[in-house]
Amino acid sequence: MKLKGNYYWMFGTQLLSGIIAYPLMLKLGVVTGILLSFLPFLIGLITTHLKHNPDERDIQLIHKTDSFHGILVMIAMAIIYLKFPGINWFFALVASTGIFRGLTGLMIFKLY
């Protein structure tokens, strides 16, 4: 499997990072949990972008992914803040950022 320029790999690792973030932060604490959950995110970014120049289409789709994921994270944070006050808001923010970025990236690169 080619990793350089493979955006499915990159967004898949970001999705994995978001899924493991919340449980790791609950179990290991904020700093250790964030650092360990950030590793797949970082590995995906480095292996995808190392010595790879994205074309105009890829850049445009990444910007679209960033826009949609930002909107979804803010909606999720508003719902968590208003409806689920017992959930740690910071942990949910970190986890939802990875999850929504991974999901929107996979969907956008699949659709376009």
C-alpha positions as CSV (number, residue, x, y, z in Angstrom):
1,M,0.0,0.0,0.0
2,K,1.4,3.4,-1.0
3,L,1.3,5.8,1.9
4,K,2.8,8.9,0.2
5,G,-0.2,11.0,-1.0
6,N,-2.7,8.5,0.3
7,Y,-5.4,10.7,1.9
8,Y,-7.5,7.7,2.9
9,W,-4.6,6.5,5.1
10,M,-4.2,10.0,6.6
11,F,-7.9,10.5,7.4
12,G,-8.1,6.9,8.7
13,T,-5.3,7.4,11.2
14,Q,-7.0,10.7,12.3
15,L,-10.2,8.8,12.8
16,L,-8.4,6.2,14.9
17,S,-6.7,9.0,16.8
18,G,-10.1,10.5,17.7
19,I,-11.6,7.2,18.7
20,I,-8.7,6.3,21.2
21,A,-8.3,9.8,22.5
22,Y,-11.2,9.9,25.1
23,P,-10.5,6.6,26.7
24,L,-6.8,7.2,26.9
25,M,-7.3,10.6,28.5
26,L,-9.7,9.1,31.1
27,K,-7.3,6.3,31.9
28,L,-3.8,8.0,31.7
29,G,-4.5,11.6,32.3
30,V,-4.6,14.6,30.0
31,V,-1.0,15.0,28.9
32,T,-0.2,11.3,28.4
33,G,-3.5,10.6,26.8
34,I,-3.3,13.4,24.3
35,L,0.3,12.5,23.4
36,L,-0.5,8.8,22.9
37,S,-3.6,9.6,20.9
38,F,-1.7,12.1,18.8
39,L,0.8,9.5,17.6
40,P,-1.4,7.9,14.9
41,F,-2.5,11.4,13.8
42,L,1.1,12.5,13.4
43,I,2.2,9.2,11.7
44,G,-0.6,9.6,9.2
45,L,0.4,13.2,8.5
46,I,4.1,12.5,8.1
47,T,3.7,9.4,5.9
48,T,1.2,11.1,3.7
49,H,2.9,14.5,3.2
50,L,6.6,13.5,3.3
51,K,8.1,14.5,-0.1
52,H,4.6,14.8,-1.6
53,N,3.3,17.9,-3.4
54,P,-0.5,17.8,-3.3
55,D,-2.2,19.0,-6.5
56,E,-4.9,21.7,-6.6
57,R,-7.8,19.2,-6.2
58,D,-6.3,17.7,-3.1
59,I,-5.7,21.1,-1.5
60,Q,-9.3,22.2,-2.3
61,L,-10.7,19.0,-0.8
62,I,-8.6,19.3,2.3
63,H,-9.9,22.9,2.8
64,K,-13.4,21.6,2.4
65,T,-12.7,18.9,4.9
66,D,-11.4,21.5,7.4
67,S,-14.5,23.6,7.0
68,F,-17.0,20.8,7.5
69,H,-15.1,19.3,10.4
70,G,-15.0,22.6,12.2
71,I,-18.7,23.0,11.8
72,L,-19.4,19.5,13.1
73,V,-17.1,19.9,16.1
74,M,-18.8,23.1,17.1
75,I,-22.2,21.5,16.8
76,A,-21.1,18.5,18.9
77,M,-19.6,20.8,21.6
78,A,-22.8,22.8,21.8
79,I,-24.8,19.6,22.2
80,I,-22.4,18.2,24.8
81,Y,-22.4,21.5,26.7
82,L,-26.1,21.9,26.8
83,K,-27.4,18.3,27.1
84,F,-24.6,16.3,28.8
85,P,-23.0,18.5,31.5
86,G,-21.3,15.5,33.1
87,I,-19.0,14.8,30.2
88,N,-15.5,16.3,30.3
89,W,-15.8,19.0,27.7
90,F,-12.1,19.2,26.9
91,F,-11.7,15.4,26.4
92,A,-14.8,15.5,24.1
93,L,-13.3,18.4,22.1
94,V,-10.0,16.5,21.5
95,A,-11.8,13.3,20.6
96,S,-14.4,14.8,18.4
97,T,-11.8,16.8,16.5
98,G,-10.1,13.6,15.4
99,I,-13.3,11.7,14.8
100,F,-15.0,14.4,12.7
101,R,-11.9,15.3,10.8
102,G,-11.3,11.6,9.9
103,L,-14.9,11.0,9.0
104,T,-15.4,14.1,6.9
105,G,-12.1,13.6,5.1
106,L,-12.9,10.0,4.2
107,M,-16.4,11.0,3.0
108,I,-15.2,14.0,1.0
109,F,-12.3,12.2,-0.7
110,K,-14.7,9.3,-1.4
111,L,-17.4,11.5,-2.9
112,Y,-15.3,13.9,-4.9
